[in-house]
Amino acid sequence: MRRFPLEPRRFPRRRPKGIILFVVTVVIAALALGGMSLLALMRVELEATRHRLDDLDLTNTVRSAAALTVALAGMTADERARLGGVYDNRALFCNQTVLPVGDGGTGAAWTILSPRLETRRGGVRYGLVNESTRLNLAALLEWDKETPGAAKETLMRLPGMTSVMADSLLDWIDLDEATRPDGAEASYYAARRLTYSPRNAIPVSLDEILLVRGITRYQIYGVDTEYNYSGGGRDRSTAAPAERETGPIGSLGTDAGNARGMRGGVIGAADGDVETEVTIPWSRLLTVFSAERDVDPDGRTKIDLNENDLRFLYDELDAVLGDRVAAFVILCRQYGIAPAGGGASVEPKKDAVDFDLPPRWTFQTPLDIAGAFVRAGGKTYASPITDRRESVTSLFEFLDYASVGPSAVITGRVNVNEAPRAVLDLIPGLDSTAVTRILDSRPQPGRPVPKQRRHAAWLFADGIVDLDRMKSLWGKLTTGGDVFRAQIVSFSETSRAARRAEIVVDGSVVPPRQVFYKDLTMLGRGFSDEVLLGRGIAGTDGAPTQIGTLRTGGGAPPPDESFAPTGDDPFQSIEGLTPP
């Protein structure tokens, strides 16, 4: 009989084959993928580092150009002229390499450009903008004190200006809280729950007036969406519908609705053989920065004719202009200017001056001395400086050294030798005929200024205005200016990277300083390689210009940037650029 075991039969357990190899393969694959991910991350970080280094190189290149601009602003006009001038100087401002490729650099270079306004075709040039070629908003308040209503009358001559915009702008910059007829003070902005109110002072930058009631970006910048001075005349589609109409908001187009607001200021955008005209935007007509050093040819502060210490005043004048001029100025201060006539006159001398007499009369302008008479001690003294146009040499020499204030800086005067017609048309006291004669008689832009044009009084010397009118214009016109604006484009030879910025430097103070910075990098290069490298712009002979990358249609308008400095770029160190 066969016996079966009561317990189940146990078979030997087989071990699975290849499991260790599978585990090892998975581990190796995971390590490989991790290594590849790390390698890819390292490559990304390397590229980011390279881009950041390139960006730092370009930022430092912009700083290099800004440092040169500051240095130029601190020079005298003669020193700048010896370098070729700052109006259109290709050798000084075009394609200046800072980090050559052969030295391990990226080939970073910079070019400085400004708008060209002396021709109808517009365009750009290699140079700086003298801020005194624009109307300073601070001057409007001074003109309004002299002649009530003059400020609004001046603003209404701007293209596209309306009564609401003009009154609101004046309410923004004047010192009081009184609302003008069509203006807006704090109550207007508070009623609309806006987080700001009028500054009641001069803005820190022109961009601030975008906050003013009724004023839009279109009035200030036109359709130049890339900020490359192209005008963008072919692309009005980028403007808001309300801004394209000739309604109450005003228009910058060359249509009938704009005829009342523009007096001769026209630029153009050139693209091949096509020319489209648009009026000049306010950003090229207005400023808040213009100023000039009130110094003599030796760089010293001019003599204040209204100095109270008469003996000191006499010694200063005697040292540079002679005893006759010095004695006559002292007599003017003591007795005042008398009407012409009254018998024969005698020359003033030091022995005719009694320094114990206090001053009782003040000079309003240095021109008051021209052809003047003083009656003192029964005698009539004639000015050694005549008012005859054919002999203005003595007058110009006197103006070289004389002033009517102790300040070494004068703000707000317009450079009659360089300002475009659209700005000269804004000056009270200059009619269209006088402006035309000025444009025909003044030196060509960028050319050395002759001696007979070194003072604004050349308008009187050339018979454009009479002496009384010249006296009224003295505080409004100049032939100088020591504050400059520049657009800097830094670019690389080894990449398409670029940085772009606009700066304003003030050379009227010691030491000269940068007072404004606006980063334009978000708008791209703005100009073609030919322009940046100096191959696409004609000289000052009025030949056609190549502006660069122009919009041909569509495209988004520029972002609504606040122009506030960011922490990423320490070069943006300008206070007060945020809204009030």
C-alpha positions as CSV (number, residue, x, y, z in Angstrom):
1,M,0.0,0.0,0.0
2,R,1.4,3.3,-1.1
3,R,1.8,6.1,1.4
4,F,1.4,9.8,0.6
5,P,3.0,12.5,2.7
6,L,0.5,14.4,4.8
7,E,2.4,17.7,4.2
8,P,2.3,19.6,0.9
9,R,5.3,19.0,-1.3
10,R,7.8,21.8,-1.4
11,F,9.4,22.7,-4.6
12,P,12.7,24.7,-4.7
13,R,12.1,28.5,-5.2
14,R,13.7,30.0,-8.3
15,R,15.3,33.4,-8.0
16,P,14.3,36.0,-10.8
17,K,17.1,36.5,-13.2
18,G,18.4,40.1,-14.3
19,I,16.7,42.2,-11.5
20,I,20.0,43.7,-10.4
21,L,20.8,44.7,-13.9
22,F,17.4,46.4,-14.2
23,V,17.8,48.3,-11.0
24,V,21.3,49.4,-12.0
25,T,20.0,50.5,-15.4
26,V,17.2,52.6,-13.8
27,V,19.7,54.2,-11.4
28,I,22.1,55.0,-14.2
29,A,19.3,56.5,-16.3
30,A,18.1,58.6,-13.5
31,L,21.6,59.9,-12.8
32,A,22.1,60.6,-16.5
33,L,18.8,62.5,-16.8
34,G,19.7,64.5,-13.7
35,G,23.1,65.3,-15.1
36,M,21.6,66.3,-18.4
37,S,19.1,68.5,-16.5
38,L,21.9,70.1,-14.5
39,L,23.9,70.6,-17.7
40,A,20.9,72.3,-19.4
41,L,20.3,74.5,-16.4
42,M,24.0,75.4,-16.3
43,R,23.8,76.3,-20.0
44,V,20.8,78.5,-19.3
45,E,22.6,80.1,-16.4
46,L,25.7,80.6,-18.6
47,E,23.6,82.3,-21.3
48,A,21.8,84.4,-18.7
49,T,25.2,85.5,-17.2
50,R,26.5,86.3,-20.7
51,H,23.4,88.4,-21.5
52,R,23.7,90.1,-18.1
53,L,27.3,90.9,-18.7
54,D,26.5,92.2,-22.2
55,D,23.8,94.3,-20.7
56,L,26.2,95.7,-18.0
57,D,28.7,96.4,-20.8
58,L,26.0,98.4,-22.7
59,T,24.9,100.1,-19.5
60,N,28.5,101.2,-18.8
61,T,28.8,102.3,-22.4
62,V,25.8,104.6,-21.9
63,R,27.5,105.9,-18.8
64,S,30.6,106.6,-20.9
65,A,28.6,108.7,-23.3
66,A,26.8,110.5,-20.5
67,A,30.1,111.3,-18.8
68,L,31.4,112.9,-22.1
69,T,28.2,114.9,-22.4
70,V,28.6,116.2,-18.8
71,A,32.1,117.2,-19.6
72,L,31.1,119.0,-22.7
73,A,28.4,120.9,-20.9
74,G,30.9,122.1,-18.4
75,M,33.1,123.6,-21.1
76,T,33.0,127.1,-22.5
77,A,31.5,127.7,-25.9
78,D,35.0,128.3,-27.3
79,E,36.2,125.0,-25.9
80,R,33.3,123.1,-27.4
81,A,33.9,124.9,-30.7
82,R,37.5,123.7,-30.8
83,L,36.3,120.1,-30.5
84,G,34.1,120.6,-33.6
85,G,31.0,121.9,-31.8
86,V,28.1,119.9,-30.3
87,Y,25.4,120.5,-32.9
88,D,26.4,118.0,-35.6
89,N,29.7,116.4,-35.0
90,R,30.0,112.9,-36.5
91,A,33.6,112.5,-35.4
92,L,32.8,113.1,-31.7
93,F,29.3,111.6,-31.3
94,C,29.0,108.7,-33.8
95,N,30.0,105.0,-33.4
96,Q,32.5,105.5,-30.5
97,T,33.8,102.1,-29.5
98,V,34.3,101.6,-25.7
99,L,35.0,97.9,-25.4
100,P,36.8,96.7,-28.6
101,V,36.3,93.0,-29.5
102,G,40.1,92.4,-29.8
103,D,40.5,93.2,-26.1
104,G,38.0,90.6,-24.9
105,G,35.1,93.0,-25.0
106,T,31.8,92.8,-26.8
107,G,32.5,95.6,-29.2
108,A,30.2,97.9,-27.3
109,A,29.9,101.3,-28.8
110,W,27.7,104.3,-28.5
111,T,26.1,107.0,-30.8
112,I,24.5,110.2,-29.7
113,L,21.6,111.5,-31.9
114,S,19.2,114.5,-31.8
115,P,16.4,115.7,-34.1
116,R,17.2,117.9,-37.1
117,L,14.8,120.8,-37.4
118,E,16.5,123.3,-39.8
119,T,15.1,121.5,-42.8
120,R,11.5,120.6,-43.7
121,R,12.4,116.9,-44.2
122,G,13.4,116.6,-40.6
123,G,15.8,113.7,-39.7
124,V,18.5,113.2,-37.2
125,R,22.0,114.5,-36.5
126,Y,25.0,113.5,-34.4
127,G,25.0,116.0,-31.6
128,L,23.3,117.5,-28.6
129,V,20.1,119.6,-28.1
130,N,20.7,123.0,-26.5
131,E,17.7,123.2,-24.1
132,S,17.8,127.0,-24.7
133,T,16.4,126.3,-28.1
134,R,13.1,125.5,-26.4
135,L,10.6,127.5,-24.4
136,N,11.0,127.0,-20.7
137,L,7.7,126.7,-18.8
138,A,9.2,128.9,-16.0
139,A,9.5,131.8,-18.5
140,L,5.7,131.7,-19.0
141,L,5.1,132.8,-15.4
142,E,7.6,135.6,-15.7
143,W,6.0,136.9,-18.9
144,D,2.6,136.7,-17.2
145,K,3.8,139.0,-14.4
146,E,5.0,141.5,-17.0
147,T,1.9,141.3,-19.1
148,P,-1.2,139.5,-17.7
149,G,-2.5,137.0,-20.1
150,A,0.8,136.7,-22.0
151,A,1.4,133.1,-20.8
152,K,-1.9,131.8,-22.1
153,E,-1.6,133.7,-25.4
154,T,1.8,132.1,-25.9
155,L,0.5,128.6,-25.1
156,M,-2.3,129.0,-27.5
157,R,0.2,129.3,-30.3
158,L,1.3,125.7,-29.7
159,P,0.0,123.1,-32.3
160,G,-3.1,121.4,-31.0
161,M,-3.4,123.6,-27.9
162,T,-6.9,124.3,-26.5
163,S,-8.1,126.8,-23.9
164,V,-8.7,124.0,-21.4
165,M,-5.2,122.6,-21.8
166,A,-3.6,126.0,-21.6
167,D,-5.5,127.1,-18.4
168,S,-5.0,123.7,-16.8
169,L,-1.3,123.7,-17.5
170,L,-0.9,127.2,-16.1
171,D,-2.9,126.1,-13.0
172,W,-0.5,123.2,-12.7
173,I,2.7,125.4,-12.6
174,D,1.5,128.6,-11.0
175,L,1.9,129.1,-7.2
176,D,-1.7,129.8,-6.3
177,E,-4.8,127.6,-5.8
178,A,-7.1,129.9,-7.9
179,T,-8.7,128.1,-10.8
180,R,-8.5,129.8,-14.2
181,P,-11.6,130.1,-16.3
182,D,-11.0,126.8,-18.2
183,G,-8.4,125.4,-15.8
184,A,-8.2,122.7,-13.2
185,E,-6.8,122.9,-9.6
186,A,-6.8,120.3,-6.8
187,S,-10.6,120.1,-6.6
188,Y,-10.9,119.0,-10.2
189,Y,-8.5,116.0,-9.7
190,A,-10.0,115.1,-6.3
191,A,-13.5,115.0,-7.8
192,R,-12.3,112.4,-10.2
193,R,-10.6,110.4,-7.5
194,L,-7.2,110.9,-9.0
195,T,-4.3,110.3,-6.6
196,Y,-2.5,113.5,-7.5
197,S,-3.0,117.2,-7.6
198,P,-1.3,120.1,-9.3
199,R,2.3,120.6,-8.3
200,N,1.9,124.4,-8.2
201,A,5.5,124.7,-9.3
202,I,7.6,123.9,-12.4
203,P,7.6,120.2,-13.1
204,V,10.7,118.2,-12.7
205,S,10.4,116.9,-16.2
206,L,8.2,117.6,-19.2
207,D,6.6,114.1,-18.9
208,E,4.8,115.3,-15.8
209,I,2.4,117.4,-17.8
210,L,0.8,114.2,-19.0
211,L,-1.1,114.4,-15.7
212,V,-2.6,117.7,-16.6
213,R,-6.3,117.9,-17.6
214,G,-6.8,117.3,-21.3
215,I,-3.2,116.8,-22.3
216,T,-2.3,113.4,-23.8
217,R,0.8,111.7,-25.0
218,Y,-0.2,112.6,-28.5
219,Q,0.2,116.3,-27.9
220,I,3.7,115.8,-26.3
221,Y,5.2,113.2,-28.6
222,G,2.9,113.1,-31.6
223,V,3.0,109.8,-33.5
224,D,6.7,109.2,-32.9
225,T,6.0,105.9,-31.2
226,E,9.6,104.7,-31.4
227,Y,11.1,108.0,-30.2
228,N,13.5,108.1,-33.1
229,Y,12.5,111.6,-34.4
230,S,10.9,110.0,-37.4
231,G,7.7,111.9,-36.9
232,G,5.8,108.8,-37.9
233,G,3.7,110.9,-40.3
234,R,2.5,107.9,-42.3
235,D,1.1,106.1,-39.3
236,R,-1.6,108.1,-37.6
237,S,-3.5,104.8,-36.9
238,T,-1.5,104.4,-33.7
239,A,-3.2,107.5,-32.2
240,A,-6.4,107.2,-30.2
241,P,-9.6,108.0,-32.3
242,A,-10.3,111.1,-30.2
243,E,-6.8,112.3,-30.9
244,R,-7.1,111.8,-34.7
245,E,-10.1,114.1,-34.9
246,T,-9.9,117.8,-35.2
247,G,-12.3,118.3,-32.2
248,P,-11.8,120.1,-28.9
249,I,-8.8,117.9,-28.0
250,G,-6.8,119.5,-30.8
251,S,-4.8,117.8,-33.6
252,L,-1.2,117.6,-34.6
253,G,-2.0,116.7,-38.2
254,T,-1.6,119.1,-41.1
255,D,-5.3,119.7,-41.5
256,A,-7.5,122.7,-41.3
257,G,-8.2,122.0,-37.6
258,N,-4.6,122.7,-36.8
259,A,-4.1,125.8,-38.8
260,R,-4.8,128.1,-35.9
261,G,-2.2,126.4,-33.7
262,M,0.9,126.2,-35.9
263,R,3.0,129.0,-37.3
264,G,5.7,127.6,-39.5
265,G,6.9,124.7,-37.4
266,V,7.0,121.7,-39.6
267,I,9.1,118.5,-39.7
268,G,8.9,115.6,-42.0
269,A,9.5,111.8,-42.1
270,A,11.6,110.7,-45.1
271,D,11.2,107.2,-46.5
272,G,12.7,106.9,-49.9
273,D,11.0,109.5,-52.1
274,V,8.0,109.8,-49.8
275,E,7.7,112.9,-47.6
276,T,4.8,113.3,-45.1
277,E,4.7,116.5,-43.1
278,V,3.5,116.6,-39.4
279,T,3.7,119.4,-37.0
280,I,6.3,119.5,-34.3
281,P,5.2,117.8,-31.0
282,W,5.5,119.8,-27.8
283,S,8.4,117.7,-26.5
284,R,10.6,119.5,-29.1
285,L,9.2,123.0,-28.3
286,L,9.0,123.0,-24.5
287,T,11.5,122.4,-21.7
288,V,11.9,122.8,-17.9
289,F,15.7,122.7,-17.9
290,S,17.1,125.6,-19.9
291,A,19.8,127.7,-18.2
292,E,23.1,129.5,-19.0
293,R,26.1,130.8,-17.3
294,D,26.2,134.6,-17.0
295,V,29.9,134.9,-17.3
296,D,32.4,137.2,-19.2
297,P,34.8,135.9,-21.9
298,D,37.3,134.9,-19.1
299,G,34.7,132.7,-17.4
300,R,34.1,135.0,-14.4
301,T,30.7,136.1,-13.2
302,K,29.7,139.3,-15.0
303,I,29.7,142.6,-13.2
304,D,26.4,143.5,-11.5
305,L,25.5,147.0,-12.6
306,N,23.1,147.2,-9.6
307,E,25.8,146.6,-7.0
308,N,25.1,148.8,-4.0
309,D,28.8,149.4,-3.2
310,L,29.5,152.1,-5.8
311,R,33.2,152.3,-5.2
312,F,33.6,148.6,-5.6
313,L,31.4,148.7,-8.8
314,Y,33.5,151.6,-10.2
315,D,36.8,149.6,-9.7
316,E,35.4,146.5,-11.4
317,L,34.2,148.4,-14.4
318,D,37.3,150.5,-14.6
319,A,39.5,147.4,-14.7
320,V,37.8,146.0,-17.9
321,L,35.9,148.8,-19.6
322,G,37.8,152.0,-18.6
323,D,37.1,155.0,-16.4
324,R,34.6,156.7,-18.7
325,V,32.2,153.8,-18.7
326,A,32.7,153.2,-15.0
327,A,32.0,156.9,-14.1
328,F,28.9,157.0,-16.3
329,V,27.4,153.9,-14.7
330,I,28.0,155.4,-11.3
331,L,26.3,158.6,-12.3
332,C,23.4,156.6,-13.7
333,R,23.0,154.8,-10.4
334,Q,23.0,158.1,-8.5
335,Y,21.0,160.4,-10.7
336,G,19.1,158.2,-13.1
337,I,18.9,158.5,-16.9
338,A,17.6,161.8,-18.2
339,P,15.8,162.6,-21.5
340,A,17.9,163.5,-24.5
341,G,18.6,167.2,-25.2
342,G,19.4,170.0,-22.7
343,G,22.5,171.5,-24.3
344,A,26.0,170.3,-24.9
345,S,27.2,167.2,-23.1
346,V,30.5,166.4,-21.6
347,E,32.4,163.2,-21.1
348,P,32.1,161.5,-17.7
349,K,35.2,161.2,-15.6
350,K,36.0,159.9,-12.1
351,D,36.3,163.4,-10.6
352,A,32.6,164.0,-11.5
353,V,31.6,161.1,-9.2
354,D,30.8,161.6,-5.5
355,F,31.0,158.2,-4.0
356,D,29.2,159.4,-0.8
357,L,25.9,159.7,-2.7
358,P,23.8,156.5,-2.4
359,P,22.4,154.8,-5.4
360,R,18.8,155.7,-6.3
361,W,18.3,154.2,-9.7
362,T,18.6,150.6,-11.0
363,F,19.4,149.2,-14.5
364,Q,16.6,147.1,-16.0
365,T,18.9,145.8,-18.8
366,P,22.5,146.5,-19.7
367,L,21.1,148.1,-22.9
368,D,19.9,151.0,-20.8
369,I,23.3,152.6,-21.1
370,A,23.2,152.8,-24.9
371,G,22.8,156.5,-26.0
372,A,21.8,157.6,-22.5
373,F,22.3,161.0,-20.8
374,V,22.7,161.9,-17.1
375,R,22.2,165.4,-15.6
376,A,24.2,166.1,-12.5
377,G,25.7,169.2,-11.0
378,G,24.4,171.4,-13.8
379,K,26.1,169.3,-16.4
380,T,24.8,166.8,-18.9
381,Y,26.9,163.7,-19.3
382,A,26.6,161.6,-22.5
383,S,27.1,157.8,-22.4
384,P,30.4,156.6,-23.9
385,I,28.4,153.8,-25.5
386,T,26.3,155.0,-28.4
387,D,23.0,153.7,-29.7
388,R,24.0,154.0,-33.3
389,R,23.7,150.7,-35.2
390,E,26.8,151.4,-37.3
391,S,29.0,151.5,-34.2
392,V,27.8,148.7,-31.9
393,T,31.3,147.4,-31.1
394,S,31.5,149.3,-27.8
395,L,28.0,148.1,-26.9
396,F,28.9,144.5,-27.5
397,E,32.1,144.9,-25.5
398,F,30.0,146.3,-22.6
399,L,27.6,143.4,-22.9
400,D,30.5,141.0,-22.6
401,Y,31.1,142.1,-19.0
402,A,27.9,143.7,-17.7
403,S,24.8,142.2,-16.2
404,V,21.9,143.4,-14.0
405,G,21.9,140.7,-11.3
406,P,24.3,139.0,-9.0
407,S,23.4,135.5,-10.1
408,A,25.9,133.6,-12.2
409,V,23.1,131.6,-13.8
410,I,20.2,132.8,-16.0
411,T,17.2,130.5,-16.7
412,G,14.5,130.5,-19.3
413,R,15.9,132.6,-22.2
414,V,15.6,131.3,-25.8
415,N,18.6,131.0,-28.0
416,V,17.8,133.2,-31.0
417,N,20.7,131.8,-33.0
418,E,19.5,128.2,-32.9
419,A,15.8,127.9,-31.9
420,P,13.5,126.7,-34.7
421,R,10.9,129.0,-36.1
422,A,8.2,127.3,-34.2
423,V,9.8,128.4,-30.9
424,L,10.7,131.9,-32.1
425,D,7.0,132.4,-33.1
426,L,6.1,131.9,-29.4
427,I,8.2,134.8,-28.2
428,P,6.1,137.9,-27.3
429,G,7.4,140.9,-29.2
430,L,8.6,139.0,-32.3
431,D,6.2,139.1,-35.2
432,S,6.4,136.8,-38.2
433,T,8.3,139.4,-40.2
434,A,11.0,139.8,-37.5
435,V,11.2,136.0,-37.2
436,T,11.7,135.6,-40.9
437,R,14.5,138.2,-40.9
438,I,16.2,136.5,-37.9
439,L,16.2,133.1,-39.8
440,D,17.7,134.7,-42.8
441,S,20.4,136.6,-40.9
442,R,21.5,134.3,-38.1
443,P,24.5,131.8,-38.5
444,Q,23.9,128.4,-39.9
445,P,23.4,125.6,-37.3
446,G,26.6,124.1,-36.3
447,R,28.8,126.8,-37.7
448,P,31.0,129.1,-35.5
449,V,29.2,132.1,-34.2
450,P,30.7,135.3,-35.5
451,K,31.5,138.1,-33.1
452,Q,28.7,140.3,-34.3
453,R,26.2,137.5,-33.4
454,R,27.5,136.7,-29.9
455,H,24.8,138.7,-28.2
456,A,21.0,138.8,-28.8
457,A,21.4,142.6,-29.3
458,W,22.5,141.8,-32.9
459,L,18.7,142.0,-33.6
460,F,19.0,145.7,-32.9
461,A,22.3,146.1,-34.7
462,D,20.8,144.6,-37.8
463,G,17.7,146.8,-37.7
464,I,15.3,143.9,-37.1
465,V,14.0,145.6,-33.9
466,D,14.5,149.1,-32.4
467,L,16.3,149.7,-29.2
468,D,13.1,149.9,-27.0
469,R,11.9,146.6,-28.4
470,M,15.3,145.0,-27.9
471,K,15.2,146.1,-24.2
472,S,11.9,144.4,-23.8
473,L,13.3,141.2,-25.4
474,W,16.5,141.2,-23.4
475,G,15.1,138.9,-20.7
476,K,13.6,136.6,-23.2
477,L,16.4,136.0,-25.8
478,T,20.0,134.9,-25.6
479,T,22.7,133.4,-27.8
480,G,24.0,130.9,-25.3
481,G,22.8,127.9,-23.2
482,D,24.6,125.4,-21.0
483,V,22.0,122.7,-20.5
484,F,22.0,119.9,-23.1
485,R,19.8,117.0,-24.0
486,A,21.1,113.8,-25.7
487,Q,19.7,110.5,-26.8
488,I,22.3,107.8,-26.4
489,V,22.2,104.4,-28.1
490,S,24.7,101.8,-27.0
491,F,25.0,98.7,-29.2
492,S,27.3,95.7,-29.7
493,E,29.1,94.4,-32.7
494,T,28.8,90.8,-31.6
495,S,25.0,90.7,-30.9
496,R,21.8,92.6,-31.5
497,A,21.6,93.8,-27.9
498,A,21.3,97.5,-27.3
499,R,20.4,100.0,-24.6
500,R,18.9,103.4,-25.3
501,A,18.5,106.4,-23.0
502,E,17.8,110.1,-23.0
503,I,19.6,112.3,-20.6
504,V,19.8,116.0,-19.7
505,V,23.0,117.5,-18.3
506,D,23.3,120.9,-16.7
507,G,26.6,122.7,-17.3
508,S,25.4,126.0,-15.8
509,V,26.5,124.8,-12.3
510,V,29.9,123.8,-11.0
511,P,30.5,120.9,-11.2
512,P,28.2,120.1,-14.2
513,R,25.7,117.3,-13.4
514,Q,23.2,115.0,-15.0
515,V,19.7,116.1,-14.1
516,F,17.4,113.8,-16.0
517,Y,17.5,110.2,-17.2
518,K,14.9,108.2,-19.2
519,D,15.4,104.6,-20.2
520,L,14.2,104.0,-23.7
521,T,15.5,100.4,-24.0
522,M,12.0,99.0,-24.1
523,L,11.4,100.8,-27.4
524,G,14.3,98.9,-29.1
525,R,17.2,100.4,-31.0
526,G,15.0,102.8,-32.8
527,F,17.6,103.5,-35.5
528,S,19.0,101.3,-38.2
529,D,22.6,100.0,-38.2
530,E,23.5,102.5,-41.0
531,V,22.5,105.4,-38.9
532,L,24.2,104.1,-35.7
533,L,27.4,103.4,-37.7
534,G,27.3,106.8,-39.4
535,R,26.5,105.6,-42.9
536,G,22.9,106.8,-43.4
537,I,22.8,110.5,-42.4
538,A,23.7,113.5,-44.5
539,G,25.4,116.5,-43.2
540,T,24.0,119.9,-42.5
541,D,23.6,120.7,-46.2
542,G,19.9,119.7,-46.2
543,A,20.4,116.5,-48.2
544,P,17.9,113.7,-47.7
545,T,18.3,111.8,-44.5
546,Q,17.8,108.2,-43.5
547,I,16.1,107.9,-40.2
548,G,16.2,104.2,-39.7
549,T,13.5,101.9,-38.5
550,L,10.2,103.6,-39.3
551,R,6.8,102.1,-38.6
552,T,4.9,101.3,-41.7
553,G,1.6,100.6,-40.1
554,G,-0.1,99.1,-37.1
555,G,2.1,98.3,-34.2
556,A,1.3,98.9,-30.5
557,P,1.8,102.3,-29.0
558,P,4.6,102.6,-26.4
559,P,3.9,101.3,-22.9
560,D,2.6,103.8,-20.4
561,E,5.8,104.0,-18.5
562,S,6.1,106.1,-15.4
563,F,9.8,106.9,-16.0
564,A,10.5,106.2,-12.4
565,P,14.0,104.9,-11.6
566,T,14.3,101.2,-10.9
567,G,16.6,99.4,-8.5
568,D,18.1,97.3,-11.2
569,D,20.0,100.1,-12.9
570,P,21.9,102.5,-10.5
571,F,22.5,104.8,-13.4
572,Q,18.9,105.9,-13.1
573,S,19.6,108.2,-10.2
574,I,17.3,111.2,-10.7
575,E,15.0,112.4,-8.0
576,G,11.4,113.5,-8.5
577,L,10.5,111.5,-11.6
578,T,7.5,110.0,-10.0
579,P,4.1,111.8,-10.1
580,P,3.6,114.3,-7.3
